[in-house]
Amino acid sequence: MMNTTRHIHRTEVTSTNTYVKELLHGGIELPGITVVSADFQSGGRGQGGNSWESAKGENLTFSIVCHPLGIDASRQFVLSQVIALAVCETVCEYVDGVTVKWPNDIYWNDRKLCGILIECILSGSEIRDCIIGVGLNVNQMVFVGDAPNPVSLAQIIGFSLDRNVLLDRIVAAFVSWFARLQDGHASEVAEAYRQHLYRRRGVYRYQDAGGAEFEAEIVDVEPSGHLLLRVSGGGIREYEFKEVKFVI
């Protein structure tokens, strides 16, 4: 499968996801795969309405818009897996200890390197447009927000990186994984995602939405995105996003 890729860059936007939606709602066509990047987001967003801290010109804040064929809305989590793999595998070229923390945060050891926000526009029951927002901490050395555990690549390796080179590598990896998905290899995508999972092996502490803590190990992540945990001394429990969190 061939994809054409175009890149739009802006100095400042509210958020790159919002900018993409404004283009689409305004009738602007974004065929193939389009990357929209910005040096600064005045209203960067994370999952669940959380804000995203990113110093101007120091990190990567961008969105990828694609138009998957034959992907039902109930299976949209596979697109989350594709971008998580693209970012994780690219960052692994620079540092060790990088994993995907369910559902799609990118972690270095127990610290957050990258957040991902996916928004889909449907046509009937299938996805027409998928907007994938990515915030990757690259060169920022000081974080002043209330995020509990941020870290940047520069903090880890001790020197700054070329953000454009890093972005090009992430996009190339995304295009490759997206092509595999569209060629019918969703199971390959899912298996690679499982292999990169944070705390993939072993028993760890978790906390449910009610605040109760328990010990469990990851069994699998379903195509719906639900996390399956085997609870110590009990059975298997299924959780949606925000119903459970890692105790770090």
Buried (B, 14 or more C-beta within 10 A) or exposed (E): EEBEBEBBEEEEBBBBBBBBBEBBEEEEEBEBBBBBBBBBBEEBBBBEEEEBBBBBEBBBBBBBBBBBEEBBEEBBBBBBBBBBBBBBBBBBEBBEEBBBBBBBBBBBBBBBBBBBBBBBBEEEEBBBBBBBBBBBBBBBEEBEEEBEEBBBBBBBEEEBBEBEEBBBBBBEBBBBBBBBBBEEBBEEBBEBBBEBBBBEEEBBEBEEEEEEEBBBBBEBBEBEBBBBBBBEEEEEBBBEBEEBBBEB
